[in-house]
Amino acid sequence: MPLEKLWISFYTIVRKDTIRQFRVWSQTFLPSVVTSVLYFLVFGAIIGDRIQDFGEFSYIHFIIPGLVMLAVVTNSFSNVAFTFFTGKFFSRNIDEILVSPTPPWLLIAGYVAGGMVRGIITGALVILVSLFFALPPLEHPGVLILFLVLSSMIFSLAGLINGIYAKNFDGITIVPTFVLTPLVYLGGVFYSVSMLPELWRSLTFLNPIFYLINGFRYGFLGITDVSLGLSVAVLLALTAILVGINWYMIKTGLGLRQ
């Protein structure tokens, strides 16, 4: 397939999804902004003053990276899962892509890029909202951008697996509710892993979102519970695994053939 046609296929998938996101912005971007405002009000402005500072940082400064990551993760995942699922069962445009010369890797890249657009924009909006409650330091902007991209990519890939395999609407809601949400809240959004008992600390190290939040927190505050190199290595390995799973499912038609 010529490079120009590959680009057209990729651009078409991303453009269609991005236009949809902005057309229904009150459903795609606004909910996370409103939720974040409530978190900042309750845990930052109201309860935060009663909680012990984390070293040189106030509690609201400590939770800002986790709340931004919460928005990025949930939006990236849900966007791709919903978009692919509806394209498979309702608009049926997935069938058109599958019978075209579009290779599996390009289909993955297109849908993941759409999820990354929503995740990154939502994360940026939450950061802007946080400025009304506190002015977080920005110690390592390059690291912050790296983990913002990695987090949106990883959970867009995870959302694509969910969208491919889901057979009904319950299939795309059960994973965010019973898997993603617990992982996010137990990944260190509101606390440091050093505060946990040994057993729970060990279990936290098995949570991939823990490494995302710590890397993002390092980008903001310059502090982390584990080495930055370990966090990057874990996330790159997870990315490779998720890409492989997606490629296999699309190549073999697993979850796509009705």
C-alpha positions in Angstrom: 0.0 0.0 0.0 1.6 3.3 -1.1 2.7 5.7 1.7 0.2 8.4 0.5 -2.7 6.0 0.8 -1.5 4.8 4.2 -1.5 8.5 5.4 -5.0 9.0 4.0 -6.3 6.0 5.9 -4.7 7.1 9.1 -5.8 10.7 8.7 -9.4 9.7 8.0 -9.7 7.6 11.1 -8.2 10.2 13.4 -10.1 13.1 11.8 -13.5 11.4 12.1 -12.9 10.6 15.7 -11.6 14.1 16.6 -14.5 15.9 14.9 -16.9 13.7 16.9 -15.1 14.5 20.1 -15.4 18.3 19.6 -19.0 18.0 18.3 -20.1 16.4 21.6 -17.6 18.3 23.8 -20.1 18.4 26.6 -19.9 14.6 26.8 -16.2 14.1 26.0 -14.3 16.9 27.7 -16.6 18.7 30.2 -17.4 15.8 32.6 -13.7 15.3 33.5 -13.3 19.0 34.1 -16.3 19.2 36.4 -15.2 16.1 38.3 -11.7 17.5 38.7 -13.1 20.8 40.1 -15.0 18.8 42.7 -11.9 16.9 43.6 -9.9 20.1 43.9 -12.6 21.7 46.1 -13.1 18.7 48.4 -9.6 17.2 48.7 -7.7 20.4 48.0 -9.4 23.5 49.4 -11.6 21.9 52.1 -9.8 18.7 53.4 -6.4 19.5 52.1 -5.7 22.2 54.7 -6.2 19.6 57.5 -3.8 17.0 55.9 -0.1 17.0 56.7 2.1 18.4 53.9 4.2 16.0 51.8 7.6 17.4 52.5 7.8 20.9 50.9 4.6 20.4 49.0 1.0 20.9 50.1 -1.5 18.2 49.8 -3.3 19.8 46.8 0.1 20.0 45.0 0.6 16.3 45.7 -2.7 15.2 44.3 -2.7 17.4 41.1 -0.6 15.0 39.1 -2.8 12.0 40.1 -6.0 13.8 39.2 -4.6 14.8 35.8 -3.5 11.3 35.2 -7.0 10.0 36.3 -8.6 12.2 33.6 -6.1 11.1 30.9 -6.4 7.4 31.7 -10.2 7.2 31.8 -10.8 9.4 28.8 -8.2 7.6 26.6 -9.6 4.2 27.5 -13.3 5.0 27.2 -12.9 7.0 23.9 -11.3 4.1 22.0 -13.5 1.4 23.5 -16.7 3.3 22.7 -15.7 4.4 19.2 -14.5 1.0 18.1 -17.5 -0.8 19.6 -20.1 1.5 18.0 -18.2 1.3 14.7 -18.3 -2.5 14.9 -22.0 -2.9 15.8 -23.9 0.2 14.7 -22.3 2.3 12.0 -20.5 -0.9 10.7 -17.6 1.2 9.4 -15.1 -1.2 10.9 -16.2 -3.8 8.3 -15.3 -1.3 5.6 -11.9 -0.8 7.0 -11.3 -4.5 7.5 -12.1 -5.3 3.8 -9.9 -2.5 2.6 -6.1 -2.8 2.1 -5.6 -1.0 5.5 -3.1 -3.1 7.5 -3.8 -4.0 11.1 -1.1 -1.8 12.5 -2.5 1.3 10.8 -6.0 0.6 12.1 -4.5 0.4 15.6 -2.5 3.6 15.1 -5.6 5.5 13.9 -7.9 4.5 16.8 -5.1 4.9 19.4 -4.2 8.4 18.0 -7.9 9.4 18.4 -7.9 8.2 22.0 -4.6 10.1 22.7 -6.1 13.3 21.3 -9.0 13.1 23.8 -6.8 12.0 26.7 -4.1 14.7 26.2 -6.6 17.5 25.7 -8.6 16.5 28.8 -5.4 16.3 30.8 -4.4 19.8 29.6 -7.8 21.1 30.6 -7.5 19.6 34.1 -4.1 21.2 34.5 -5.6 24.6 33.5 -8.4 24.1 36.1 -5.9 23.2 38.8 -4.3 26.7 38.4 -7.4 28.2 40.0 -6.7 26.2 43.2 -2.9 26.1 43.3 0.1 26.9 41.2 1.9 23.5 40.9 5.7 23.6 40.2 6.9 22.3 36.9 10.3 20.7 37.7 10.7 18.5 34.6 8.4 19.5 31.7 10.0 16.9 29.3 9.2 14.1 31.7 5.7 15.3 32.2 5.1 15.4 28.4 6.6 11.9 28.1 4.3 10.4 30.7 1.3 12.2 29.3 1.9 10.7 25.9 2.7 7.2 27.4 -0.4 7.1 29.6 -2.8 8.2 26.8 -1.2 5.7 24.4 -1.3 2.7 26.8 -4.9 3.2 27.8 -6.0 3.9 24.3 -4.4 0.5 23.4 -6.2 -1.1 26.4 -9.5 0.5 25.3 -9.1 -0.8 21.8 -8.8 -4.4 23.2 -11.9 -3.8 25.1 -13.7 -2.4 22.1 -12.6 -5.3 19.9 -13.7 -8.0 22.3 -16.9 -6.4 23.7 -20.1 -8.0 22.5 -22.6 -5.5 24.1 -22.6 -2.2 26.0 -22.1 -4.1 29.3 -18.8 -5.3 27.8 -17.4 -1.7 27.5 -18.6 -0.6 30.9 -17.7 -3.5 33.1 -13.9 -3.1 32.6 -13.8 0.6 33.5 -16.0 0.1 36.5 -14.5 -3.1 38.0 -10.9 -3.0 36.7 -9.8 0.5 35.6 -11.4 2.5 38.4 -9.9 0.4 41.3 -6.5 0.4 39.6 -6.6 4.2 39.3 -7.7 4.9 42.9 -5.2 2.3 44.3 -2.4 3.7 42.2 -1.4 6.5 44.5 -3.6 9.4 43.3 -4.3 10.5 46.9 -1.4 9.0 48.9 2.2 8.0 48.7 3.0 4.3 48.6 5.5 4.8 51.5 2.4 5.3 53.7 1.1 1.8 53.1 1.8 -1.5 55.0 4.3 -3.8 53.4 1.7 -6.1 51.8 -0.3 -3.3 50.2 3.0 -1.6 49.1 4.0 -4.8 47.3 0.7 -5.1 45.6 0.8 -1.5 44.5 4.1 -2.2 42.6 2.0 -4.6 40.4 -0.3 -1.8 39.4 0.8 -0.2 36.1 -1.0 3.1 36.9 1.2 3.5 39.9 4.2 4.0 37.6 2.3 6.4 35.4 1.3 8.6 38.4 4.8 8.5 39.9 6.4 9.6 36.6 3.8 12.3 36.1 4.3 13.5 39.7 8.1 13.6 39.1 7.5 15.8 36.1 5.5 18.2 38.3 7.2 18.1 41.7 10.5 16.3 41.1 9.6 13.5 43.6 8.8 9.8 43.1 8.4 6.6 45.0 10.3 4.5 42.5 13.1 5.3 40.0 12.1 7.1 36.8 13.9 4.5 34.7 11.9 1.6 36.2 8.7 3.5 35.5 9.6 4.1 31.8 10.7 0.5 31.4 7.5 -0.9 32.8 5.4 1.3 30.6 7.3 0.6 27.4 7.0 -3.1 28.1 3.3 -2.8 28.7 2.9 -0.8 25.5 4.6 -3.5 23.5 2.4 -6.2 25.0 -0.8 -4.3 24.3 0.3 -3.5 20.7 1.0 -7.2 20.2 -2.4 -8.2 21.6 -4.3 -5.7 19.4 -2.4 -6.8 16.3 -3.1 -10.4 16.9 -6.8 -9.8 17.6 -7.3 -7.7 14.4 -5.1 -10.0 12.3 -7.0 -13.1 13.3 -10.4 -11.5 13.5 -10.8 -12.5 17.1 -13.8 -10.6 18.5 -14.5 -9.1 15.1 -16.1 -11.9 13.2 -19.8 -12.1 14.1 
